[in-house]
Amino acid sequence: MTKNVKNSGENWIDPDDAPPLTQQWFDGADVYRGTTLVRRGRPKQEKTKQHVSLRLDPEVIESFKAAGPGWQVRINEALRKAAGL
């Protein structure tokens, strides 16, 4: 009968070990004021955009995407111009 040998590997790290608490770790931690989480990132806009589902010809999408990043903004600008806004 063959013996069952478990190979834990030489680089095995105990998953129960806590990560080192470095300044970089603290810099990425959530910040609270009292019990309120301080939100990071872009502030909320007063006038937000509305999410819609829109079906467009593939050629139209490819044309806007071919010009690089920001294609959705350019579509929005084209629609605003077509609507006279």
Order of alpha helices (4+ residues) and beta strands (2+ residues): alpha-beta-beta-alpha-alpha
